[in-house]
Amino acid sequence: MKRIILVGYMGAGKTTVGRQLALNLGMQFYDLDWYIEMRYHTTVAKLFEQRGEAGFRELERNMLHEVAEFDDVVLSCGGGTPCFFDNMDYMNGQAETVYLKARPEVLAQHLKMGKVVRPLILGKTDDELLQYIKDSLEVREPFYQKAKHTLDVSLLDNYEKIKISVRLLKRTLGIEG
């Protein structure tokens, strides 16, 4: 196995599961947003602000093409990455792709508990957040569903369940051990 790319909505656990999977398989882990921030020495939020969404998505695609060429890598993508250009088709051509799927209520809970500041959801009430997630998923789900594999991660709320998800993910990908 050379490359595994995780896609899904923000708060699905792509970074958490991806890091554990990479560790378990002895592979390198990259989070695409972190990679972009490291390369450009600024935050994704600032890049979004400076370049607009179209400019950011172009940069994101270029960085995706760079990281997806690395060998023995687990890559976690931003929630919007699969939804632009031919990114999902490209990822499918480069790697085993997995959609980490969770119910909107679970995603809302994860996002409220998360330590990461996410500009897209800042200042939303619980009801507004849930509706925003449902609306976004309606648009994004067709892209996420193009992934070669899907794993339901709705129960991902503690370390033991993360380990179980990694085992399930390995089984989904046909990796023993």
Beta strands, then each sheet from edge to edge (+ up, - down):
strand 1: 3-7
strand 2: 28-31
strand 3: 73-76
strand 4: 96-101
strand 5: 149-152
sheet 1: 2+ 3+ 1+ 4+ 5+
end
